């Protein structure tokens, strides 16, 4: 028994040491922007890892008639990030054409339950990835002063806006994990 307990303690210690991560600036960005990019990418990687092996039935699974599917939630994450691209990099909100493309993805609900089903998880992740690629392009052009700045007429600085994108993804990752556990 002591030997089994000793092996178990060593295993747990090894796991906890190897499970620790570092947050450090991604290369090619200013220091604070690079740290933000590192955190955004880590969150996206966690979302992708959680859903990458789902089949279509699991991607479309609804907990109840008012729930959103995992596929819809991935599109929602992409749409929210897209909104913050235009909000922080272009100083505006969605125009009519963008609302048409991203509106249902942002709001989810009944219309999303009708529209977003029957597709492999890879299609939803591709949308998320394309949006993230554009975010990274924009962020390469920005510096730490931009990140700390509050655009005129806005109520939050750019850093808070992108922190919100990340915590929004974290929140929905929790929802995705819950849904995934309930898939029959």
MDTraj code that builds the backbone (N, CA, C; nanometers):
import mdtraj as md
import numpy as np

residues = "UNK UNK UNK UNK UNK UNK UNK UNK UNK UNK UNK UNK UNK UNK UNK UNK UNK UNK UNK UNK UNK UNK UNK UNK UNK UNK UNK UNK UNK UNK UNK UNK UNK UNK UNK UNK UNK UNK UNK UNK UNK UNK UNK UNK UNK UNK UNK UNK UNK UNK UNK UNK UNK UNK UNK UNK UNK UNK UNK UNK UNK UNK UNK UNK UNK UNK UNK UNK UNK UNK UNK UNK UNK UNK UNK UNK UNK UNK UNK UNK UNK UNK UNK UNK UNK UNK UNK UNK UNK UNK UNK UNK UNK UNK UNK UNK UNK UNK UNK UNK UNK UNK UNK UNK UNK UNK UNK UNK UNK UNK UNK UNK UNK UNK UNK UNK UNK UNK UNK UNK UNK UNK UNK UNK UNK UNK UNK UNK UNK UNK UNK UNK UNK UNK UNK UNK UNK UNK UNK UNK UNK UNK UNK UNK UNK UNK UNK UNK UNK UNK UNK UNK UNK UNK UNK UNK UNK UNK UNK UNK UNK UNK UNK UNK UNK UNK UNK UNK UNK UNK UNK UNK UNK UNK UNK UNK UNK UNK UNK UNK UNK UNK UNK UNK".split()
xyz = np.array([
    [0.0825, -0.1199, 0.0000],
    [0.0000, 0.0000, 0.0000],
    [0.0863, 0.1255, 0.0000],
    [0.1926, 0.1265, 0.0854],
    [0.2820, 0.2420, 0.0897],
    [0.3483, 0.2654, -0.0448],
    [0.3868, 0.1546, -0.1104],
    [0.4538, 0.1664, -0.2390],
    [0.3580, 0.2264, -0.3434],
    [0.2342, 0.1808, -0.3443],
    [0.1338, 0.2344, -0.4384],
    [0.1104, 0.3822, -0.4112],
    [0.0985, 0.4193, -0.2854],
    [0.0777, 0.5592, -0.2484],
    [0.1972, 0.6441, -0.2904],
    [0.3166, 0.5930, -0.2698],
    [0.4382, 0.6646, -0.3074],
    [0.4433, 0.6880, -0.4580],
    [0.4108, 0.5854, -0.5357],
    [0.4091, 0.5989, -0.6813],
    [0.3030, 0.7000, -0.7238],
    [0.1876, 0.6956, -0.6606],
    [0.0798, 0.7894, -0.6922],
    [0.1214, 0.9328, -0.6619],
    [0.1853, 0.9569, -0.5480],
    [0.2319, 1.0914, -0.5120],
    [0.3336, 1.1402, -0.6142],
    [0.4289, 1.0556, -0.6538],
    [0.5279, 1.0936, -0.7551],
    [0.4603, 1.1278, -0.8873],
    [0.3599, 1.0485, -0.9252],
    [0.2868, 1.0723, -1.0489],
    [0.2160, 1.2075, -1.0455],
    [0.1483, 1.2370, -0.9356],
    [0.0757, 1.3638, -0.9211],
    [0.1729, 1.4812, -0.9230],
    [0.2858, 1.4696, -0.8530],
    [0.3852, 1.5766, -0.8530],
    [0.4417, 1.5991, -0.9925],
    [0.4688, 1.4918, -1.0629],
    [0.5194, 1.5032, -1.1996],
    [0.4177, 1.5730, -1.2877],
    [0.2918, 1.5345, -1.2759],
    [0.1867, 1.5987, -1.3551],
    [0.1774, 1.7471, -1.3243],
    [0.1798, 1.7836, -1.1975],
    [0.1631, 1.9245, -1.1629],
    [0.2820, 2.0068, -1.2084],
    [0.4016, 1.9509, -1.2046],
    [0.5191, 2.0245, -1.2518],
    [0.5108, 2.0445, -1.4025],
    [0.4727, 1.9387, -1.4747],
    [0.4661, 1.9481, -1.6194],
    [0.3422, 2.0226, -1.6680],
    [0.2423, 2.0357, -1.5844],
    [0.1192, 2.1041, -1.6244],
    [0.1328, 2.2553, -1.6155],
    [0.2337, 2.3024, -1.5420],
    [0.2500, 2.4467, -1.5287],
    [0.2960, 2.5052, -1.6613],
    [0.2519, 2.6222, -1.6890],
    [0.2849, 2.6913, -1.8126],
    [0.3454, 2.8267, -1.7780],
    [0.4019, 2.8876, -1.8775],
    [0.4520, 3.0232, -1.8626],
    [0.3736, 3.1147, -1.9546],
    [0.3491, 3.2339, -1.9072],
    [0.2920, 3.3359, -1.9936],
    [0.4073, 3.4284, -2.0282],
    [0.4395, 3.4312, -2.1567],
    [0.5442, 3.5217, -2.2024],
    [0.5075, 3.5724, -2.3401],
    [0.5660, 3.6840, -2.3758],
    [0.5306, 3.7504, -2.5008],
    [0.5641, 3.6640, -2.6216],
    [0.4690, 3.6565, -2.7134],
    [0.4933, 3.5913, -2.8416],
    [0.5897, 3.6791, -2.9215],
    [0.6796, 3.6160, -2.9931],
    [0.7741, 3.6906, -3.0760],
    [0.7018, 3.7617, -3.1891],
    [0.7559, 3.8773, -3.2272],
    [0.6981, 3.9544, -3.3364],
    [0.5989, 4.0590, -3.2912],
    [0.5803, 4.0706, -3.1596],
    [0.4871, 4.1673, -3.1027],
    [0.5599, 4.2470, -2.9944],
    [0.5087, 4.3654, -2.9619],
    [0.5632, 4.4390, -2.8483],
    [0.5328, 4.3597, -2.7211],
    [0.6030, 4.3870, -2.6103],
    [0.5906, 4.3009, -2.4918],
    [0.4481, 4.2761, -2.4423],
    [0.3707, 4.3795, -2.4172],
    [0.2359, 4.3583, -2.3641],
    [0.1411, 4.3003, -2.4680],
    [0.1534, 4.3441, -2.5913],
    [0.0720, 4.2854, -2.6982],
    [0.1098, 4.1382, -2.7140],
    [0.2383, 4.1071, -2.7050],
    [0.2839, 3.9688, -2.7167],
    [0.2302, 3.8795, -2.6067],
    [0.2207, 3.9317, -2.4847],
    [0.1620, 3.8543, -2.3737],
    [0.0142, 3.8303, -2.4014],
    [-0.0553, 3.9329, -2.4456],
    [-0.1968, 3.9175, -2.4799],
    [-0.2144, 3.8118, -2.5882],
    [-0.1318, 3.8163, -2.6917],
    [-0.1398, 3.7186, -2.8004],
    [-0.1170, 3.5776, -2.7465],
    [-0.0191, 3.5622, -2.6583],
    [0.0075, 3.4320, -2.5980],
    [-0.1157, 3.3791, -2.5254],
    [-0.1815, 3.4650, -2.4509],
    [-0.2996, 3.4247, -2.3747],
    [-0.4178, 3.3956, -2.4675],
    [-0.4385, 3.4791, -2.5690],
    [-0.5465, 3.4541, -2.6650],
    [-0.5256, 3.3213, -2.7375],
    [-0.4022, 3.2969, -2.7783],
    [-0.3737, 3.1724, -2.8497],
    [-0.3897, 3.0507, -2.7599],
    [-0.3502, 3.0633, -2.6351],
    [-0.3685, 2.9523, -2.5418],
    [-0.5171, 2.9208, -2.5261],
    [-0.5990, 3.0231, -2.5124],
    [-0.7428, 3.0005, -2.4960],
    [-0.8018, 2.9360, -2.6210],
    [-0.7635, 2.9833, -2.7380],
    [-0.8134, 2.9247, -2.8623],
    [-0.7693, 2.7790, -2.8729],
    [-0.6449, 2.7515, -2.8379],
    [-0.5962, 2.6135, -2.8418],
    [-0.6771, 2.5229, -2.7489],
    [-0.7157, 2.5736, -2.6331],
    [-0.7964, 2.4946, -2.5396],
    [-0.9340, 2.4641, -2.5975],
    [-0.9935, 2.5643, -2.6618],
    [-1.1239, 2.5430, -2.7255],
    [-1.1094, 2.4366, -2.8344],
    [-1.0110, 2.4534, -2.9208],
    [-0.9913, 2.3581, -3.0308],
    [-0.9661, 2.2166, -2.9793],
    [-0.8809, 2.2044, -2.8794],
    [-0.8496, 2.0726, -2.8239],
    [-0.9755, 2.0044, -2.7686],
    [-1.0608, 2.0829, -2.7089],
    [-1.1826, 2.0293, -2.6480],
    [-1.2806, 1.9750, -2.7516],
    [-1.2860, 2.0365, -2.8696],
    [-1.3908, 2.0016, -2.9662],
    [-1.3416, 1.9312, -3.0921],
    [-1.2130, 1.9264, -3.1153],
    [-1.1588, 1.8842, -3.2450],
    [-1.2039, 1.7462, -3.2919],
    [-1.2363, 1.6570, -3.2010],
    [-1.2726, 1.5203, -3.2380],
    [-1.4230, 1.4942, -3.2382],
    [-1.5033, 1.5983, -3.2235],
    [-1.6484, 1.5781, -3.2201],
    [-1.7019, 1.5412, -3.3577],
    [-1.7990, 1.4503, -3.3602],
    [-1.8680, 1.4206, -3.4849],
    [-1.9814, 1.5221, -3.5026],
    [-2.0461, 1.5170, -3.6171],
    [-2.1509, 1.6149, -3.6482],
    [-2.2643, 1.6086, -3.5463],
    [-2.3041, 1.4900, -3.5089],
    [-2.4134, 1.4760, -3.4115],
    [-2.3768, 1.5436, -3.2785],
    [-2.2555, 1.5263, -3.2344],
    [-2.2100, 1.5890, -3.1091],
    [-2.1965, 1.7399, -3.1250],
    [-2.1501, 1.7832, -3.2398],
    [-2.1351, 1.9263, -3.2679],
    [-2.2707, 1.9967, -3.2647],
    [-2.3746, 1.9258, -3.3083],
    [-2.5103, 1.9815, -3.3157],
    [-2.5936, 1.9582, -3.1890],
    [-2.5436, 1.8801, -3.0954],
    [-2.6214, 1.8415, -2.9775],
    [-2.6726, 1.9642, -2.9010],
    [-2.8006, 1.9577, -2.8617],
    [-2.8628, 2.0633, -2.7817],
    [-2.9051, 2.0055, -2.6469],
    [-2.8711, 2.0735, -2.5394],
    [-2.9134, 2.0287, -2.4066],
    [-3.0649, 2.0355, -2.3916],
    [-3.1243, 2.1371, -2.4528],
    [-3.2700, 2.1522, -2.4526],
    [-3.3080, 2.2433, -2.5678],
    [-3.4361, 2.2725, -2.5809],
    [-3.4843, 2.3508, -2.6959],
    [-3.4377, 2.4961, -2.6969],
    [-3.3849, 2.5455, -2.5862],
    [-3.3353, 2.6833, -2.5799],
    [-3.1826, 2.6926, -2.5800],
    [-3.1164, 2.5793, -2.5883],
    [-2.9700, 2.5757, -2.5792],
    [-2.9052, 2.6075, -2.7137],
    [-2.7774, 2.6356, -2.7087],
    [-2.6967, 2.6523, -2.8288],
    [-2.6053, 2.5315, -2.8430],
    [-2.5794, 2.4940, -2.9658],
    [-2.4909, 2.3811, -2.9918],
    [-2.3453, 2.4253, -2.9780],
    [-2.2570, 2.3286, -2.9700],
    [-2.1144, 2.3588, -2.9650],
    [-2.0713, 2.4287, -3.0935],
    [-2.1232, 2.3848, -3.2066],
    [-2.0912, 2.4519, -3.3330],
    [-2.1299, 2.5987, -3.3313],
    [-2.2488, 2.6261, -3.2825],
    [-2.2945, 2.7654, -3.2730],
    [-2.2072, 2.8454, -3.1770],
    [-2.1685, 2.7848, -3.0668],
    [-2.0829, 2.8555, -2.9708],
    [-1.9473, 2.8904, -3.0317],
    [-1.8918, 2.8023, -3.1135],
    [-1.7645, 2.8318, -3.1807],
    [-1.7831, 2.9504, -3.2754],
    [-1.8918, 2.9512, -3.3510],
    [-1.9195, 3.0652, -3.4395],
    [-1.9406, 3.1926, -3.3594],
    [-2.0029, 3.1818, -3.2447],
    [-2.0236, 3.2971, -3.1572],
    [-1.8894, 3.3540, -3.1103],
    [-1.7961, 3.2662, -3.0764],
    [-1.6630, 3.3132, -3.0362],
    [-1.5957, 3.3882, -3.1511],
    [-1.6074, 3.3339, -3.2707],
    [-1.5490, 3.3998, -3.3883],
    [-1.6155, 3.5349, -3.4133],
    [-1.7472, 3.5391, -3.4021],
    [-1.8209, 3.6638, -3.4271],
    [-1.7862, 3.7713, -3.3246],
    [-1.7731, 3.7318, -3.2000],
    [-1.7375, 3.8283, -3.0958],
    [-1.5980, 3.8834, -3.1215],
    [-1.5056, 3.7958, -3.1571],
    [-1.3703, 3.8433, -3.1880],
    [-1.3719, 3.9353, -3.3102],
    [-1.4503, 3.9000, -3.4110],
    [-1.4628, 3.9849, -3.5298],
    [-1.5166, 4.1224, -3.4917],
    [-1.6171, 4.1251, -3.4041],
    [-1.6710, 4.2534, -3.3595],
    [-1.5606, 4.3384, -3.2950],
    [-1.4817, 4.2791, -3.2077],
    [-1.3764, 4.3548, -3.1407],
    [-1.2646, 4.3939, -3.2357],
    [-1.2486, 4.3233, -3.3460],
    [-1.1552, 4.3696, -3.4493],
    [-1.2001, 4.5046, -3.5037],
    [-1.3256, 4.5113, -3.5486],
    [-1.3714, 4.6378, -3.6073],
    [-1.3829, 4.7461, -3.5007],
    [-1.4172, 4.7075, -3.3806],
    [-1.4330, 4.8034, -3.2711],
    [-1.2994, 4.8664, -3.2315],
    [-1.1957, 4.7837, -3.2148],
    [-1.0680, 4.8372, -3.1655],
    [-0.9726, 4.8773, -3.2767],
    [-0.9718, 4.8072, -3.3887],
    [-0.8761, 4.8384, -3.4940],
    [-0.9292, 4.9401, -3.5937],
    [-1.0604, 4.9459, -3.6094],
    [-1.1196, 5.0366, -3.7069],
    [-1.2038, 5.1463, -3.6426],
    [-1.2242, 5.1377, -3.5112],
    [-1.2961, 5.2424, -3.4397],
    [-1.4430, 5.2540, -3.4744],
    [-1.5080, 5.1404, -3.4951],
    [-1.6494, 5.1432, -3.5329],
    [-1.7162, 5.0145, -3.4868],
    [-1.8448, 5.0036, -3.5139],
    [-1.9175, 4.8796, -3.4886],
    [-1.9486, 4.8153, -3.6234],
    [-2.0139, 4.7005, -3.6237],
    [-2.0471, 4.6324, -3.7486],
    [-2.1300, 4.7214, -3.8401],
    [-2.0966, 4.7193, -3.9693],
    [-2.1817, 4.7847, -4.0678],
    [-2.2929, 4.6862, -4.1079],
    [-2.3814, 4.7278, -4.1960],
    [-2.4960, 4.6432, -4.2316],
    [-2.4538, 4.5100, -4.2934],
    [-2.3541, 4.5124, -4.3794],
    [-2.3071, 4.3889, -4.4426],
    [-2.2488, 4.2940, -4.3372],
    [-2.1709, 4.3478, -4.2460],
    [-2.1129, 4.2661, -4.1387],
    [-2.2207, 4.2123, -4.0448],
    [-2.3207, 4.2928, -4.0174],
    [-2.4325, 4.2451, -3.9338],
    [-2.5010, 4.1266, -3.9997],
    [-2.5132, 4.1333, -4.1322],
    [-2.5755, 4.0239, -4.2057],
    [-2.4933, 3.8952, -4.1922],
    [-2.3624, 3.9076, -4.2005],
    [-2.2740, 3.7910, -4.1911],
    [-2.2624, 3.7396, -4.0477],
    [-2.2483, 3.8324, -3.9533],
    [-2.2126, 3.7942, -3.8165],
    [-2.3259, 3.8048, -3.7156],
    [-2.4367, 3.8678, -3.7506],
    [-2.5436, 3.8939, -3.6542],
    [-2.6003, 3.7711, -3.5853],
    [-2.6367, 3.6710, -3.6619],
    [-2.6940, 3.5496, -3.6019],
    [-2.5880, 3.4761, -3.5203],
    [-2.4646, 3.4811, -3.5664],
    [-2.3555, 3.4177, -3.4917],
    [-2.3346, 3.4880, -3.3578],
    [-2.3554, 3.6185, -3.3564],
    [-2.3422, 3.6948, -3.2302],
    [-2.4585, 3.6656, -3.1367],
    [-2.5798, 3.6688, -3.1902],
    [-2.6975, 3.6598, -3.1039],
    [-2.7375, 3.5164, -3.0712],
    [-2.7004, 3.4230, -3.1566],
    [-2.7340, 3.2813, -3.1397],
    [-2.8859, 3.2625, -3.1369],
    [-2.9390, 3.1758, -3.0525],
    [-3.0827, 3.1598, -3.0382],
    [-3.1495, 3.0785, -3.1487],
    [-3.2801, 3.1033, -3.1672],
    [-3.3632, 3.0245, -3.2593],
    [-3.3068, 3.0203, -3.4009],
    [-3.2700, 3.1355, -3.4541],
    [-3.2203, 3.1407, -3.5919],
    [-3.0908, 3.0615, -3.6062],
    [-3.0035, 3.0702, -3.5092],
    [-2.8784, 2.9940, -3.5134],
    [-2.9055, 2.8438, -3.5070],
    [-3.0032, 2.8042, -3.4259],
    [-3.0370, 2.6611, -3.4175],
    [-3.0854, 2.6086, -3.5525],
    [-3.1493, 2.6940, -3.6313],
    [-3.1943, 2.6535, -3.7647],
    [-3.0784, 2.6509, -3.8649],
    [-2.9955, 2.7536, -3.8596],
    [-2.8902, 2.7711, -3.9610],
    [-2.7665, 2.6845, -3.9401],
    [-2.7219, 2.6715, -3.8166],
    [-2.5907, 2.6137, -3.7904],
    [-2.6018, 2.4704, -3.7397],
    [-2.6159, 2.3811, -3.8354],
    [-2.6213, 2.2395, -3.8005],
    [-2.5858, 2.1570, -3.9240],
    [-2.5456, 2.0333, -3.8963],
    [-2.5152, 1.9422, -4.0052],
    [-2.3776, 1.9585, -4.0666],
    [-2.2913, 2.0335, -4.0010],
    [-2.1570, 2.0562, -4.0541],
    [-2.0531, 1.9994, -3.9582],
    [-1.9393, 1.9573, -4.0117],
    [-1.8340, 1.9056, -3.9237],
    [-1.7735, 2.0176, -3.8394],
    [-1.7201, 1.9809, -3.7255],
    [-1.6607, 2.0791, -3.6350],
    [-1.5495, 2.1568, -3.7045],
    [-1.4819, 2.0947, -3.7993],
    [-1.3724, 2.1618, -3.8702],
    [-1.4198, 2.2887, -3.9409],
    [-1.5425, 2.2901, -3.9909],
    [-1.5930, 2.4110, -4.0579],
    [-1.6084, 2.5268, -3.9601],
    [-1.6551, 2.4969, -3.8408],
    [-1.6707, 2.6007, -3.7388],
    [-1.5329, 2.6494, -3.6927],
    [-1.4416, 2.5559, -3.6735],
    [-1.3062, 2.5928, -3.6300],
    [-1.2329, 2.6719, -3.7373],
    [-1.2591, 2.6431, -3.8645],
    [-1.1970, 2.7194, -3.9727],
    [-1.2390, 2.8663, -3.9680],
    [-1.3656, 2.8906, -3.9393],
    [-1.4137, 3.0292, -3.9269],
    [-1.3403, 3.0989, -3.8122],
    [-1.3323, 3.0317, -3.6986],
    [-1.2641, 3.0852, -3.5809],
    [-1.1170, 3.1135, -3.6131],
    [-1.0523, 3.0214, -3.6826],
    [-0.9108, 3.0367, -3.7166],
    [-0.8882, 3.1546, -3.8108],
    [-0.9732, 3.1713, -3.9104],
    [-0.9581, 3.2834, -4.0042],
    [-0.9739, 3.4170, -3.9322],
    [-1.0683, 3.4240, -3.8407],
    [-1.0855, 3.5478, -3.7639],
    [-0.9606, 3.5728, -3.6800],
    [-0.9092, 3.4686, -3.6146],
    [-0.7895, 3.4855, -3.5310],
    [-0.6684, 3.5286, -3.6148],
    [-0.6534, 3.4718, -3.7324],
    [-0.5419, 3.5117, -3.8186],
    [-0.5468, 3.6612, -3.8471],
    [-0.6655, 3.7131, -3.8719],
    [-0.6815, 3.8579, -3.8973],
    [-0.6495, 3.9375, -3.7711],
    [-0.6930, 3.8884, -3.6554],
    [-0.6605, 3.9556, -3.5289],
    [-0.5095, 3.9664, -3.5127],
    [-0.4380, 3.8587, -3.5398],
    [-0.2925, 3.8596, -3.5253],
    [-0.2259, 3.9553, -3.6243],
    [-0.2793, 3.9615, -3.7461],
    [-0.2280, 4.0587, -3.8439],
    [-0.2417, 4.2006, -3.7893],
    [-0.3587, 4.2320, -3.7382],
    [-0.3826, 4.3649, -3.6815],
    [-0.2894, 4.3911, -3.5630],
    [-0.2781, 4.2949, -3.4733],
    [-0.1981, 4.3158, -3.3521],
    [-0.0493, 4.3318, -3.3820],
    [-0.0008, 4.2737, -3.4902],
    [0.1400, 4.2915, -3.5291],
    [0.1691, 4.4384, -3.5610],
    [0.0666, 4.5097, -3.6033],
    [0.0818, 4.6511, -3.6393],
    [0.0681, 4.7443, -3.5187],
    [0.0304, 4.6904, -3.4033],
    [0.0042, 4.7724, -3.2853],
    [0.1167, 4.7589, -3.1833],
    [0.1201, 4.8546, -3.0899],
    [0.2220, 4.8499, -2.9853],
    [0.1556, 4.8620, -2.8483],
    [0.2401, 4.8632, -2.7452],
    [0.1880, 4.8671, -2.6085],
    [0.1154, 4.9972, -2.5778],
    [0.1565, 5.1074, -2.6394],
    [0.0848, 5.2340, -2.6185],
    [-0.0575, 5.2240, -2.6730],
    [-0.0728, 5.1648, -2.7915],
    [-0.2067, 5.1444, -2.8471],
    [-0.2895, 5.0567, -2.7539],
    [-0.2289, 4.9498, -2.7042],
    [-0.3013, 4.8572, -2.6175],
    [-0.3539, 4.9279, -2.4930],
    [-0.2747, 5.0186, -2.4378],
    [-0.3139, 5.0897, -2.3154],
    [-0.4068, 5.2079, -2.3419],
    [-0.4233, 5.2446, -2.4670],
    [-0.5021, 5.3644, -2.4977],
    [-0.6521, 5.3363, -2.4962],
    [-0.7267, 5.4416, -2.4665],
    [-0.8731, 5.4376, -2.4713],
    [-0.9165, 5.5271, -2.5854],
    [-0.9719, 5.4693, -2.6919],
    [-1.0161, 5.5514, -2.8043],
    [-1.1192, 5.6553, -2.7594],
    [-1.1129, 5.7697, -2.8222],
    [-1.2048, 5.8788, -2.7873],
    [-1.3496, 5.8327, -2.8035],
    [-1.4286, 5.8596, -2.7006],
    [-1.5694, 5.8227, -2.7026],
    [-1.5970, 5.6802, -2.6563],
    [-1.4921, 5.6041, -2.6282],
    [-1.5100, 5.4658, -2.5826],
    [-1.5044, 5.4623, -2.4317],
    [-1.5593, 5.3581, -2.3749],
    [-1.5608, 5.3465, -2.2295],
    [-1.4616, 5.2431, -2.1776],
    [-1.3793, 5.1880, -2.2672],
    [-1.2795, 5.0893, -2.2247],
    [-1.1547, 5.1048, -2.3099],
    [-1.0407, 5.0708, -2.2492],
    [-0.9200, 5.0776, -2.3318],
    [-0.9083, 4.9508, -2.4161],
    [-0.8152, 4.9543, -2.5112],
    [-0.7995, 4.8416, -2.6028],
    [-0.7588, 4.7139, -2.5304],
    [-0.6780, 4.7279, -2.4266],
    [-0.6355, 4.6101, -2.3506],
    [-0.7567, 4.5429, -2.2857],
    [-0.8434, 4.6220, -2.2266],
    [-0.9621, 4.5646, -2.1641],
    [-1.0496, 4.4962, -2.2686],
    [-1.0632, 4.5585, -2.3861],
    [-1.1442, 4.4989, -2.4923],
    [-1.0931, 4.3600, -2.5277],
    [-0.9625, 4.3460, -2.5437],
    [-0.9066, 4.2159, -2.5826],
    [-0.8997, 4.1192, -2.4657],
    [-0.8864, 4.1711, -2.3456],
    [-0.9013, 4.0855, -2.2272],
    [-1.0432, 4.0280, -2.2267],
    [-1.1408, 4.1114, -2.2588],
    [-1.2798, 4.0661, -2.2619],
    [-1.2992, 3.9564, -2.3656],
    [-1.2376, 3.9694, -2.4825],
    [-1.2469, 3.8643, -2.5841],
    [-1.1972, 3.7328, -2.5252],
    [-1.0850, 3.7380, -2.4551],
    [-1.0273, 3.6168, -2.3975],
    [-1.1162, 3.5588, -2.2872],
    [-1.1639, 3.6422, -2.1974],
    [-1.2473, 3.5890, -2.0890],
    [-1.3824, 3.5419, -2.1419],
    [-1.4282, 3.6002, -2.2501],
    [-1.5507, 3.5552, -2.3162],
    [-1.5313, 3.4138, -2.3709],
    [-1.4152, 3.3915, -2.4320],
    [-1.3835, 3.2587, -2.4834],
    [-1.3723, 3.1584, -2.3690],
    [-1.3137, 3.2006, -2.2595],
    [-1.3005, 3.1132, -2.1426],
    [-1.4380, 3.0749, -2.0878],
    [-1.5256, 3.1715, -2.0799],
    [-1.6599, 3.1463, -2.0296],
    [-1.7329, 3.0448, -2.1169],
    [-1.7266, 3.0642, -2.2479],
    [-1.7950, 2.9716, -2.3378],
    [-1.7247, 2.8365, -2.3450],
    [-1.5941, 2.8334, -2.3194],
    [-1.5261, 2.7044, -2.3106],
    [-1.5865, 2.6228, -2.1961],
    [-1.6150, 2.6865, -2.0843],
    [-1.6814, 2.6171, -1.9739],
    [-1.8165, 2.5622, -2.0165],
    [-1.8905, 2.6401, -2.0917],
    [-2.0207, 2.5957, -2.1418],
    [-2.0030, 2.4771, -2.2379],
    [-1.9037, 2.4856, -2.3241],
    [-1.8764, 2.3770, -2.4189],
    [-1.8404, 2.2489, -2.3439],
    [-1.7590, 2.2615, -2.2412],
    [-1.7209, 2.1438, -2.1623],
    [-1.8428, 2.0801, -2.0956],
    [-1.9327, 2.1632, -2.0440],
    [-2.0555, 2.1126, -1.9840],
    [-2.1395, 2.0383, -2.0880],
    [-2.1592, 2.0990, -2.2019],
    [-2.2385, 2.0364, -2.3085],
    [-2.1749, 1.9044, -2.3498],
    [-2.0432, 1.9060, -2.3684],
    [-1.9726, 1.7858, -2.4114],
    [-1.9923, 1.6703, -2.3137],
    [-1.9948, 1.7005, -2.1845],
    [-2.0157, 1.5965, -2.0840],
    [-2.1573, 1.5396, -2.0897],
    [-2.2495, 1.6158, -2.1406],
    [-2.3904, 1.5727, -2.1437],
    [-2.4305, 1.5046, -2.2747],
    [-2.3393, 1.5007, -2.3719],
    [-2.3705, 1.4347, -2.4980],
    [-2.3895, 1.2847, -2.4735],
    [-2.5042, 1.2330, -2.5155],
    [-2.5308, 1.0898, -2.4904],
    [-2.4367, 0.9987, -2.5707],
])
top = md.Topology()
chain = top.add_chain()
for i, resn in enumerate(residues, 1):
    res = top.add_residue(resn, chain, resSeq=i)
    for name in ("N", "CA", "C"):
        top.add_atom(name, md.element.get_by_symbol(name[0]), res)
traj = md.Trajectory(xyz[None], top)
